[in-house]
Amino acid sequence: MARPKTSSMKAPEPPPPTLRLKVDTRALAHNWRALDRLSGAARAGAAVKANAYGLGVDVCVPALRDAGCASFYVAHWSEVEAVARHVPPAQIAVLHGVINEAEMDYASASGANPVINSIEQARAWSAYSGGVCDLMVDTGINRLGVSPDELDDPAIQALDVDTLMSHLACADEDSPMNAQQLEMFRSCAGRVKHQGLSLANSAGIALGPDFHFDATRPGLALYGGVPRASLAEAIEQVAFVEAAILQTRALKAGDSVGYNAEFTAPAAMKVATVSLGYADGFLRSRGPGGFLSFEDKTLPILGKVSMDMIVVDITKALDLSAGDWLGVPFSLVDAAQQSLVSQYELLTTIGERLRG
């Protein structure tokens, strides 16, 4: 009989997870250096919002800092503290700006730079402190930013702007909008006092020197994404995922697998249930035609991806058993093409269990 627990017993350490994520910080540093080099005279920063695109601020920011990065971009004020554990707050810009007094209090206390996005934010910031900020001007993406025709407003002119920035809508395409936004951004640059200019994201870097200005803001490509084919040779894979087998079983001809019985065994076969599912960012769309791997063997996914599990055909690796590790394809370009899930979503939907 099991010994009953008492309040004096120390809680045991949890066993190792049956999922693991490896972040190759050498490849991450390589990617930043490559993008910095491709930025020419401009200096590359790093978008580290959304927990460094899902790969972990505490892992990624020190690697980027040590590679030479000195400008970091987040979306929310709640993201500042984690990044500021590794870099000075003055190197952090918050893209969503300041929309209330609590955020202005935090901006002032933390030392991170708000990116002002509207006349209302400009007025509030000037009335509150008038400290250094960045300014986003909308040149066509119509998300955040002041309109070009608002730049002459006294509230905008009163700002102490470090970086005047905009954001490209179609940099990953050969779109005429790229040139249109570039022309509009240039026309805006002379209308507001600023210390530097920034327009290009990862894909924008690949558009060439005209788009680089003083600072670039790569995100996806840092973490192994390839938003334009011309970047492919410069970018290395950063994230690697593995999942453990929970159980193997023998199917008979006619046995079905998973929800809605979408797969039926055409003959006797051996399968493995694997500790991975859509709660871990492996979405259902990655099931059809998808596979895991063991050494040089591909193991097709059978049926629907479940919340915590998938089933794979291990006919090519009959010696596999519970506890063995399988590789999860995570070349972002290949996985995006196979699943029709964007490279951004593949990264940022990585589940918490993989980060544990």
DAVEN-V965354 format. One record per residue. PSI is psi in degrees with one decimal (* if undefined). NEAR is the number of other C-alpha atoms within 12 Angstrom. D_CENTER is the distance of its C-alpha to the mean C-alpha in Angstrom with 2 decimals. Layout:
BEGIN
psi: <PSI:PSI>
near: <NEAR:NEAR>
d_center: <D_CENTER:D_CENTER>
END
This chain:
BEGIN
psi: <139.4:143.0:130.4:146.4:146.7:162.6:-19.5:-11.4:135.0:134.0:133.3:154.7:139.7:149.6:164.0:146.1:161.0:19.4:146.6:141.5:125.0:126.5:116.8:95.6:-25.4:-43.7:-37.6:-47.1:-41.1:-45.0:-41.1:-44.3:-39.2:-43.1:-34.1:-41.8:-43.6:-17.5:-2.2:-127.2:-15.2:159.0:128.7:134.3:-154.4:124.9:118.0:19.9:166.9:46.0:50.5:52.9:33.1:-8.0:-5.8:115.5:-42.6:-21.7:-45.1:-42.3:-45.1:-37.5:-40.8:-43.2:-47.5:-23.7:-16.8:-2.6:138.6:9.0:128.8:138.2:128.0:169.1:-43.7:152.7:-27.5:-13.6:-10.9:-45.9:-43.5:-40.0:-37.4:-10.3:-17.8:-20.9:157.8:138.6:-30.1:-15.9:2.3:131.2:137.8:110.9:-25.6:-2.8:-155.5:122.3:-2.8:174.0:-34.3:-40.7:-36.7:-38.7:-45.6:-41.0:-46.5:-42.7:-36.3:-32.8:0.9:153.0:124.4:144.5:107.2:132.7:-3.7:163.7:-38.1:-44.0:-40.2:-44.9:-44.6:-41.4:-42.8:-40.0:-31.2:-53.3:-33.1:19.7:177.3:141.5:172.2:164.8:126.7:127.8:131.3:122.0:16.2:-11.5:-20.6:50.5:-85.1:155.0:152.0:149.5:150.4:-34.8:-1.7:-4.1:-24.4:-2.1:138.8:-33.8:-35.9:-43.1:-24.0:-10.9:148.2:87.2:121.2:-64.2:125.5:123.6:162.3:178.3:132.2:137.2:-30.6:31.6:-23.0:4.5:159.5:75.7:142.0:-16.1:-27.0:-49.2:-36.2:-44.2:-38.2:-47.1:-42.4:-40.6:-41.7:-39.8:-25.9:-27.6:-33.6:1.8:-6.4:131.6:135.7:164.1:-29.4:166.3:144.3:128.2:-38.5:131.6:-162.6:-52.8:-34.5:-32.4:-39.0:-10.7:-13.3:173.9:-31.4:-24.5:-3.8:-38.6:-129.9:-28.3:140.3:160.0:67.1:148.5:-81.7:-47.1:-26.2:-37.2:14.0:0.1:153.6:90.6:-20.1:140.1:-29.8:-14.5:-8.9:-43.4:-19.5:-19.4:133.7:152.8:137.0:-39.5:133.9:128.8:139.4:150.5:146.0:149.4:133.2:-33.9:148.1:154.9:156.8:127.9:148.0:158.8:129.8:-13.4:142.2:163.6:130.3:-176.5:137.8:11.1:46.3:-21.4:135.0:128.8:125.0:-17.4:175.3:137.5:160.1:135.8:164.6:137.7:127.1:143.5:77.7:135.6:-170.1:-18.8:-15.4:10.0:-0.4:89.3:161.3:-29.2:-14.5:-0.2:-61.1:121.0:-0.8:172.0:160.6:-179.1:152.8:116.3:-120.4:15.9:139.3:136.6:102.1:142.3:136.3:126.6:-163.8:147.3:130.0:177.2:-40.6:0.6:152.5:160.4:133.8:153.3:120.2:28.4:-33.3:-5.7:66.7:-18.1:-4.1:148.4:176.1:133.9:-17.1:149.5:138.0:146.8:140.2:116.4:123.7:23.7:113.4:-39.1:-48.5:-45.4:-37.1:-41.1:-38.1:-37.6:-14.5:20.0:134.2:155.0:-36.8:-45.0:-37.2:-39.6:-53.0:-11.1:6.1:128.2:160.5:-30.4:-28.1:-25.2:-8.4:*>
near: <3:4:6:8:10:8:7:7:9:8:9:7:7:8:8:13:22:30:37:28:33:27:34:25:31:26:28:41:34:29:41:45:31:31:49:38:25:32:34:23:19:27:32:42:42:46:40:45:37:29:34:41:37:36:41:34:35:25:32:42:44:29:34:40:32:20:27:26:39:31:38:44:44:38:28:29:37:22:32:39:26:29:42:29:19:26:30:24:30:28:33:41:45:41:38:31:38:37:27:20:17:18:28:34:21:27:38:25:18:28:27:40:42:51:44:46:39:33:33:22:34:40:25:29:39:27:16:22:24:26:28:30:42:45:51:48:44:31:36:27:21:18:19:27:33:37:27:33:19:24:33:20:20:16:27:38:22:26:39:28:33:28:35:43:46:47:41:42:29:26:32:27:19:18:16:16:21:33:25:20:32:37:21:27:37:26:17:30:31:18:22:35:24:26:22:26:35:39:49:44:42:49:38:45:47:37:32:28:21:27:39:40:32:29:40:48:45:51:43:45:51:53:51:45:41:40:34:27:20:22:29:25:18:29:36:33:33:37:41:29:37:33:39:37:35:27:23:28:26:24:25:16:15:16:22:24:33:25:18:13:15:19:27:22:23:15:16:18:26:31:37:40:41:42:39:44:33:26:22:35:34:44:32:29:26:35:35:23:23:33:31:40:30:29:16:11:19:22:33:33:38:40:32:34:38:29:21:29:35:44:44:51:38:35:24:21:25:21:17:30:22:21:22:27:28:39:31:40:33:36:27:36:32:23:32:26:20:22:26:22:24:24:32:31:25:39:43:31:27:35:30:20:26:35:28:18>
d_center: <48.79:45.54:46.16:45.34:42.74:44.08:42.54:43.26:41.21:37.96:34.96:33.85:30.52:28.33:28.27:25.35:22.75:23.03:19.34:17.59:14.28:14.84:12.51:14.57:14.64:17.26:15.15:12.36:15.34:16.82:13.97:14.14:17.91:17.94:16.04:18.28:21.23:20.41:20.21:23.92:25.55:22.45:20.36:16.63:14.55:10.92:8.37:7.43:7.21:6.27:7.38:5.53:2.02:5.17:7.10:9.34:10.52:13.95:13.18:10.94:12.68:16.12:15.38:14.17:17.15:19.52:18.60:19.78:16.99:18.60:16.53:13.42:11.94:11.04:11.85:14.27:17.18:16.51:13.57:16.06:18.09:15.61:14.66:18.38:19.39:18.47:19.13:21.70:20.80:22.21:19.29:16.85:16.65:15.88:15.07:16.75:19.96:22.79:24.32:26.83:28.93:26.97:23.90:26.31:27.90:24.66:23.73:27.22:27.30:23.96:24.32:20.84:21.11:20.81:19.90:22.90:22.41:25.91:29.55:29.63:26.95:28.86:32.11:30.85:29.23:32.40:34.61:32.70:32.35:31.92:29.73:27.40:24.47:22.32:23.07:21.09:23.39:22.67:23.77:23.19:19.86:21.63:18.94:19.41:21.93:25.67:27.57:29.38:32.67:31.80:31.41:35.13:35.11:36.58:33.69:31.27:33.85:34.31:30.76:30.18:27.25:25.45:22.95:23.56:20.47:19.59:16.82:17.41:17.47:18.22:17.20:16.10:19.69:23.14:23.91:26.71:24.51:22.88:26.34:27.23:24.36:25.15:28.79:28.17:25.97:28.76:31.30:29.53:29.21:32.94:33.24:31.37:31.92:28.83:28.06:25.34:23.55:19.96:18.92:16.68:12.94:11.91:14.27:16.69:17.30:18.68:21.04:23.20:24.84:25.85:22.31:21.54:23.86:23.39:19.68:16.56:13.05:10.68:6.92:5.95:9.21:8.87:6.98:9.58:9.00:12.30:12.62:16.29:18.65:20.11:17.13:17.42:19.94:18.16:14.82:14.90:13.13:11.32:10.74:14.07:15.12:18.76:20.77:24.43:27.34:29.00:32.10:33.85:36.47:38.95:39.05:42.22:42.58:41.83:39.49:36.38:32.88:30.54:30.33:32.60:34.02:32.12:33.02:36.62:37.73:40.11:41.74:41.62:38.33:36.33:32.88:30.39:28.43:25.05:23.01:19.88:19.23:17.25:17.01:14.88:12.52:15.09:16.14:19.72:19.04:18.33:21.88:24.28:24.77:22.16:23.04:22.36:24.05:26.59:27.62:28.32:28.89:26.87:27.36:27.06:25.60:28.48:28.36:25.70:22.65:23.61:21.77:22.12:23.76:24.21:27.39:27.74:30.87:31.96:35.10:34.03:33.54:36.28:36.34:32.97:33.35:31.70:29.49:28.66:25.04:23.51:20.62:17.83:16.95:13.34:13.86:11.20:13.89:16.54:14.85:13.90:17.50:19.04:17.48:16.85:13.46:10.98:8.55:5.78:7.67:8.30:5.12:4.83:8.61:9.37:12.51:14.00:16.69:14.63:13.70:17.37>
END
